[in-house]
Amino acid sequence: MWPESSEQKQELRSGLTTGCCATACCVAAAQALLARKQPTKVEVLLPRGQLVELSIECYQPLEGGMRTATIKDAGDDPDATHGATVFVELRLTQEKGVRFKPAAGVGTVTRVGLALDVGEPAINPVPRKMMLAHLLNAAEVYQYEGGFEVSVGVENGEQIALKTMNPRLGILGGLSILGTTGIVRPYSCAAYIASIRQGVDVARANGVTHIAATTGSSSEAAIKQYYQLPDMALIEMGDFIGALLKHLKKAPVDKVTICGGFGKISKLANGHMDLNSRTSSIEFSHLAEMAVAVGADSQLADKILQANTSIEVLHLCQAQGLDLAAEVCRRALGVLQTMLKNTHIVLEVWAIDRKGEFVGHMTAEDLR
């Protein structure tokens, strides 16, 4: 579970996905088995044509194969797997082709709605394609006519997975091997966005018709308690509301509740689809304009413009009996309705304060 994100800006560094790490391990193990080489660094060709170099930490002979490992560097992305040891146990087989298996720390799919069938190891399609392509290339280079058995694992992966949404998605026993480009963009968090989509898909596939998407742990706890929703109905969208809405256009449910901190919801009310401070800021002029719309005088508007935080603005308005939070939720709801105008989804918005208490709420019924 992620906390509500920071509003502090910083320079950020990209990293590499678990799928890229597993592919590097395959490249190293194939060279060890087919060419008797043990390079300390190997190159991986990413899906968009970029070559990246990864360090190989160890080579360990196995019966009929080789175990290789690398350390995942997620850059400055808040990724639970940053620093984890990703490994591959590669074995040569007489049967041609590539067969994937989970090793320790990689989970198994137990629910419908994901890109993989129930019972399959949680190694996503793009990482599979990357490993397949690199192994077939190695077979061609070294004139090998057999096949490969690829077991992908992550050291301590079962414990790390408890910090992710895997258990909620029905991926049990460990982590998923993820990635669509091979690159982890800081705070684009491809893995996080993928888990948002997967969360919606799993909920739909299992008959959940009302989902609640939240910006962090406080908002999730509040809305879960209010509606008594099952975990499967709870979607941790973080700051990525745009990614959620984009997916809901293709995969709608009957009802969607958006719940977040007051400041985050004010950004949504201003039309922002990424609620992180690197791309959107609290706009006090916008808060002042909304406060005036619910009755604030010029004196209060001036105080709002000089405020330091959105919660300070909220308290200034509450002190004068003005329901700014309801206006923020109303406008946020309007943005949602515009984004999802061609769907029949029933929408509502809730805002919480820093104590996790509800301060604002708006439904479509309230707008009529």
N, C-alpha and C positions, 0 to 999 in steps of 0.2 A: 504494500500500500504506500503510495507516494503522498507526502504532505502537500499542502498548497504551495505552489512554486514561489520562489523569491522574486522580488521586483528589482533586484540589483543587476545592472548590466555588466557584462564581462566579455573579454575576448575568448573565443571557444575553438577547440581543436577537434578535427574529425578523427574517427577511428574505423575499425573493421568489424564486420559482423561475425557471429559464430559460424555461419555458413562459409565465409571466406577462410576462417581459421581451419575448419574441418577439411576444406579443399587443399589448403597448404599441407596439412598432415598427410592427405592422400598422395600428393605429389612427392613428398619426401619418402613415404613408405614404399611407393612404387619404384622410386630410384634405388632404394636400398635392396629391394627384392629382385629387381630386374637388371640392375646395372652394378650392384655391389658398391653403390656410392652412398655416403651419408653426409650430404651438404648441411651446413649450419644455417643457410638461408635458402629459401626457394621463392620462385615467382608464381603468382596466380594471375590469370587473365580474368578480369571482372566482366560481367554481362554487357557493360557499355564500352568495352574495349580498353579499359585502363589496366596497365600492369602494376601490381603492387608486390612488395617483397616482405616476407615474414620470416622471423627467426624460428628455428626448430630447436626445442629445448632438450630432447632426448630421443634415442633410438633404443628400443628394447625388443630383442628377438622373441618371437612366440612360436609355438608349434605350427608350422606351416605358414607363418606370417611375420609381421613386424608391427610393433606399436610405436607411434610417433606422437609428439605433443607440442603444442605451442601455447603461449600466454595471450589471452585476448586483451587487446588494447582498444577500448571503446572511445578513446579521446576524452573529451569533456562532456560526453553525453551521460546523463544520470542513469546508467545501465547497471542492472543487478549483476550482470556477468562480467563487468570490467575487472580484469586481473585474474579471471578464472582460467584454469588449465583445461584446454580443449584437446582431446586426443582421438586418434583413430587406430583401430586394430584392423589392419589390412591383411587378408589371406587370399592366396591364389587358389582358384578352383578350375577343375577341368571343364565345367559348364561355362560357356561363353556368356558375356553380359555382366551386369553389376547388380548385386543384391545388397540391400541395406538392412542393418539390424541396429537396435539400440544397445549401447554398452552402458556401464554404470553412469548414472547422472543424466541420462536422456530419457524423457518420458514416453508414454504410450497413449495414443488417442483412445478415449473410452466413451466419447459422446459424438453423436452426429452433428453436422453443421460446420465442421472444419474442412480445410482443403484436402485432408487425408481421410482415408477410411478408418472406421473403428478397428482397433487392433494393430494399426500401423505404428511404427516408431515415429516420434514427433520430429521428423527431419523434413522440412518444408520443400515444396517443389523446386524452387530456384536453387537452393543449395544442392539438391539431388542432381539437377542438371549440370551444375558447375563441377561437382565431383565426377559425374559420369563423363563429361567432356574431357577433363584432364586425365582420367584413367585410360580412356580410349586412345587419347593422344600418346600416352606413355606406352601403351601396348603396341601402337604403330611404330613409334620411334625405336623401341627395343625388340620389335618383331616377336611379340608375345601373342600367342593364339588362344590362350585360355581366358578365364573370367576372373572376377574379383568379388570377394565378400567384404563389405565395408561395415564395421561396427563403430559407431560414433558415440563418444562419451564426454562427460564434463566432470572433472573431479569435484566432489561435494555438490554435484548438481541437484541432488534431491533436496538438500537444505536450501540452496540458493533459490530453487523454484518456489519455495514458500513465500518469497518476497515478490513474486510475480503473480500474474493472473492465471497461470496454468491450472492450478487446482480448480478454480472457478469455471474454467473452460473445459474441464474434463480431461486434461492432460496430466496423467498421474505417473509418479515415480521419478520425475526429473524435469529438466528443461526442454525447450524446443530449440532446434537448430534452425536459425532464421536468417533472413536477408533476401532482398530483391535486387540490390545493386552491388552488394559486397561492402559498401561504405556506410558507416554510421555517421550521419550528419548531426552535429551537436544540437540537441533539443529539437531537431526534426524528429528524432527518435523513431526511426522506421519500425523498430520492434514494438514500440508503444502503440503507434498508429495501427500496426497489424493486429495487435491484441484488441484494440477498440473494434475493428471490423469483425474479428473472430468472436468477440463477446456478443455482438448483435446477431451474428449468424447462428451461434450456438443457442441463444435465447429463442430465436425464431424457430429453429429446427426442433426445439423441445417444447413448443407450444406456449412460450411466454409471450403475452400480448402487451404488457405494460413494462417498459424499461425506464430506469432512472439513470441519467448520465450526470456525473459529478466531477468537480474540479479537484477534489482531494479528499483526504481521509475524514476531515471534519464534516464536509458537506455530505459525504456518503453516509456517515453515522447518523446524521440528522434525518435524512430522507428515508433511510432504511427503517429507523425506529418509527417514523410517522406512518409509513405505509405498510410496515411489516412485510417488506418484499423479500423474496428468496435471493440468495447470493447470485444466482444465475441472471436475475433481472437487473443487477447493478453493473453499470458500465463506468469504469474509471477513464474518463476522457481527458483528464488533466487540463492542459491549455488548448487541446486540439479539437475545439468544437467544430471547426470547418471540416476536419476529416470525418467526424461523426456525421454531420449533416450530409456530406457528399455521399457517404455510404447509405444513409437512410433513404436517399432518393432512389437507390437501386434495391434496397432491402427494407421496406417500411414495416413498422409494427402499428398496432392500433393506437397506442398512447406513449408519449415520450415526456418525461419530466426532466427538466434541466435544473440542477441545483448547484450553486457555487457561492463563493464569498462575494460580499457586496461589491467590492472593487472590480472583481472579475466580471460580474454581471453588468456593471456599468460600462465596461469595455464592449461587451456584447451589445448593449443598448446603443452603442455608438457605431455598430456595424462591423466590429473587428472579429475576424474568424480565427485568429491566433491570439490567445489571451496572455502570452508570456511577455515580460517587459522588454525583451529584445526587439519585439516588433510592434508592441502597442503599449501606451502609457495611460495612466489615469489622467483624464483631461478635465481639469477643474472648471474650465470655461463651459464645458458640456454639462457638468454637474450643476453649475450655477444656473444655466439656462433651464434645466429640468426643475430645479428648486423654484425658480420664478414661475414656472408653469403650474406649480401646486401652491403658489401663494407667497413665496418669499419676497420681501421688500428689497430695495437696493442696498440697504445696509447689510443684510444677511448675504446677499449675493457677493458683496465685496469681501466679506469674511471668508466665504467659500473660495474665492479666487486666491486668498492668502493662505489657505489651509495646507497642511503637510501631507495628510492622508485622506483616503476616501472615508474611512471610519470617523475621522474628525468631522468631515462634512455631514455624515449621517447624524452624528450626535448634535451638531448645531441645528439641524432641521428638526430633529426629535424634540429638542428643548423648546421649540416654538410650535409644536403640535403639527408639524408638516410631514406628511407621509411620502418622503422622497423615495424610499425603498420601493413602494408600490409603483411609483412613476418609472423608476429604473426597470423594474420587472415588466411593466407594461410595454415599454419601448423595446426591451429585449425580446419579448414575446412577438412583437411586430416584426422584428428582424428574422426570427425563426419562421414565422408564417410566410414571409416573403421567400425565404430560402427553400421552403418545403411546400410552396403554393400548389404544386401539381400532385400532391399526395393527399390522402385522407387522414393523416395522423392528427390525433388530438394532442395539443401541445400545452404545456404549462411551465412556468418559471418560478423558482424559489431562490431567495437570497438569504445568506446567513451572516452573522457578525463573527468576530474573532473568537468568541466563546462557543461558537457552533450553534447559536440560537437563531431561529428564523426571525428575520426582520422585514421581509417582503414576499409577496406572492401574487401571481396573476395567472388567470386562466382565460381561455377563449370566451367562456361564458361571461366573465367580468367585463369583457370589451364590448359586449352587446348592449 
